[in-house]
């Protein structure tokens, strides 16, 4: 019997056919046939993690930044259950991740098998557990069922979100005659005629808006590879654009139409644009609480248009649910065909407030060393423009023009960035930076070892304030300063990493100037690096 004739062999070959290059996870007895098939396939690289949560984060980071399917494997029992928090993050953020989860042999289930999660004889039911955090979950009890199950899982993941296949040990080893492969993705929009009609109907609504148009974009724009299309639409509308916290990279932060980040990590000035808006376009975002905090009441009376397959958290709204990239391009083209005659500016709203000053974002440096000048009109015709003269320049801190900026705000799992940066480095082949606190490091920081093993260009930046920093902050704000034990005895993370991994470029800095020099030096190379930053507990800046 050839391995490629087994379920495990077909799985590995199909993943390669789908363009998957890396399979993340931790092996074990009940998934070892799949991991062995991955190891033997010339187009696949198995990447062992140190914890299954981090393995999901690697698959998640690979999928988000590489616009591809992320794949994670885990054995049964505790290994399988360790996937749940990471899959829940992918579920909330609609990231295409496929989990291949081992199960005990079918003949042993319900009979006291080790790590039995069949749901039989009082054991936990893995199918019910995983169904709660995936878009698709199937158990493959018959080798002949592999093809339909795999096709369903991949299709569900492509629509946005994780899928899981539960694979008993004996099924992985069984011979399968079904043809390998999943159906290729369908056309971007199978109801193209209806989509064009919906977009044409939307043109009238957009042109009927009396004044400012505000666009709020999320990382769905980047994952749909729709930056250029969204930029053309914003240009055609002469709209202001704000981005959700996990989307700093979807629009040029130096462009004068960029008004900042919205939500809990954002700039208060965005509220002023929301109050003045006569139409708001939600592009690739459901506008969850972390993205709408501070502007929800300002948008209450503003007509909304939502581009995206998922139902937004706000409403009512006019929805377009097809291919994001195509719909943005169609709307921009339709507006161009309809003409670009200027329209009068908006009458000021009674509730409008002056824009508040924008705070600096301490996590991002300004490139080029120049301050941007106030916005000036460009030499091209816009749909409207006179009301733009008072626009403030964009925030001084900006995301890299060619980079990705990812924040795991779906479930907010601490330590997610360590695995995600590793997955992104595999997907993009260029330097990635993981930014975390020391509390997150103590959870999943040993994934530094994975970066060292594979010599990945990842810089791990850890802000060390010897605490679960958010917890003491909330204790001071809301609990009269009661100490619930979230402050740690001081540690020396940079020195510890240097001692643990000889050859790793590990540093400790305590001033902003030292941090700048360290990052410039590290970025010149291709090796992994670790930087710990001394942070005073009660200060909001780097340094003493």
PyMOL commands that set and color helices and strands:
alter all, ss='L'
color gray80, all
select helices_A, chain A and resi 3-5+7-17+32-40+52-66+78-81+84-93+106-108+120-122+126-131+143-160+169-173+192-208+220-223+227-237+269-276+289-292+324-337+386-388+416-428+438-453+469-478+493-500+512-523
alter helices_A, ss='H'
color red, helices_A
select strands_A, chain A and resi 22-26+45-48+70-74+97-103+136-140+163-168+212-217+240-243+258-261+277-283+304-307+318-320+432-437+458-464+505-509+529-534
alter strands_A, ss='S'
color yellow, strands_A
deselect
rebuild
show_as cartoon
